[in-house]
C-alpha cells in the first residue's frame, strides 16, 4: 500500500506544480457551487496550496494587459435575440458572457480558458 502511495505522489508531483494544473483547478472550482474547502476535500488537494495558487493566478490576471477582440455586432445581436440568457458572467471586468439555461458546461469551460489567455 505504501508503495502505491509513493508511486501516486511521484506521478502527481510534476503535474501539480504547474500553473496550468492549478489554473484548471481554480476554474473548475469557480464553476462549481461548493466552497474552496469542500472542493479541495473532494479533489484530494491541499486547501492551503489551492489558496496560494488562486491568489497567484488572480494577481497574474490583474497584472496582465489585455487586448480587445473585435466581434461583428450583427453576430452578437442575433445571438442574444435567439438565446435567452439566464446568467451574465463578467470576467475580470473586461468581458461579459451571456449564458443561456441550455449551455454545455464543457463549452463554458473552454470559453473561460480562452479568455484567461487573452
C-alpha positions as a printed Julia matrix, in Angstrom:
118×3 Matrix{Float64}:
   0.0    0.0     0.0
   2.82   2.41    0.87
   4.47   1.72   -2.5
   1.23   2.63   -4.3
   1.04   5.92   -2.37
   4.65   6.74   -3.27
   4.03   5.98   -6.94
   0.94   8.19   -6.94
   2.89  11.02   -5.29
   5.77  10.78   -7.73
   3.4   10.81  -10.71
   1.28  13.66   -9.37
   4.04  15.99   -8.18
   5.29  17.36  -11.53
   1.75  17.96  -12.76
   0.54  19.61   -9.56
   3.44  22.04   -9.6
   2.37  23.66  -12.87
   0.34  26.81  -13.2
  -1.73  25.12  -15.89
  -2.84  22.43  -13.44
  -3.8   24.97  -10.78
  -5.46  27.27  -13.27
  -7.67  24.35  -14.29
  -8.43  23.53  -10.66
  -9.39  27.15   -9.89
 -11.59  27.33  -13.0
 -13.35  24.09  -12.08
 -13.89  25.32   -8.51
 -15.31  28.63   -9.78
 -17.79  26.79  -11.97
 -18.86  24.58   -9.06
 -21.26  25.6    -6.34
 -19.12  24.49   -3.42
 -16.72  26.26   -1.07
 -12.96  26.08   -1.6
 -12.68  23.78    1.39
 -15.33  21.39    0.04
 -13.79  21.42   -3.44
 -10.27  20.7    -2.15
 -11.53  17.92    0.09
 -13.44  16.32   -2.8
 -10.46  16.62   -5.17
  -7.91  15.49   -2.57
  -5.8   18.64   -2.86
  -4.32  20.92   -0.22
  -6.6   23.83    0.69
  -3.54  25.93    1.57
  -1.81  25.21   -1.75
  -5.07  25.81   -3.64
  -5.44  29.21   -1.94
  -1.84  30.14   -2.67
  -2.23  29.32   -6.36
  -5.62  31.03   -6.59
  -4.16  34.27   -5.21
  -1.14  33.97   -7.51
  -3.29  33.39  -10.58
  -5.64  36.24   -9.61
  -2.64  38.59   -9.29
  -1.31  37.5   -12.69
  -4.72  38.14  -14.25
  -4.82  41.63  -12.73
  -1.3   42.44  -13.96
  -1.94  41.18  -17.48
  -2.79  43.82  -20.03
  -5.46  42.63  -22.39
  -6.41  43.49  -25.9
  -9.92  43.87  -27.16
 -11.14  41.43  -29.75
 -13.43  42.79  -32.43
 -16.67  40.86  -32.85
 -19.17  41.88  -35.56
 -22.16  43.43  -33.78
 -24.67  41.66  -36.02
 -23.48  38.29  -34.79
 -23.69  39.31  -31.15
 -27.11  40.93  -31.54
 -28.66  37.98  -33.36
 -27.19  35.51  -30.89
 -28.58  37.45  -27.94
 -32.01  37.69  -29.53
 -32.28  33.98  -30.26
 -30.9   32.78  -26.92
 -32.44  33.94  -23.7
 -29.55  34.28  -21.28
 -30.3   33.43  -17.7
 -26.85  34.24  -16.38
 -24.41  37.02  -17.21
 -20.78  36.38  -16.38
 -18.28  39.25  -16.17
 -14.67  38.08  -16.46
 -12.02  40.36  -14.92
 -14.2   43.39  -15.67
 -13.16  43.0   -19.33
 -15.6   40.52  -20.82
 -19.3   39.88  -20.41
 -20.57  36.45  -21.39
 -24.31  35.79  -21.57
 -25.06  32.18  -20.68
 -28.4   30.59  -21.63
 -30.01  27.97  -19.44
 -29.25  25.35  -22.12
 -25.47  25.84  -22.08
 -22.97  22.99  -22.07
 -20.53  23.21  -19.12
 -17.64  21.97  -21.27
 -18.2   24.83  -23.74
 -18.24  27.39  -20.94
 -15.01  25.96  -19.54
 -13.38  26.26  -22.99
 -14.56  29.86  -23.36
 -13.18  30.74  -19.91
  -9.83  29.13  -20.74
  -9.57  31.17  -23.94
 -10.49  34.38  -22.12
  -7.92  33.7   -19.41
  -5.17  33.6   -22.03
  -6.08  36.98  -23.57
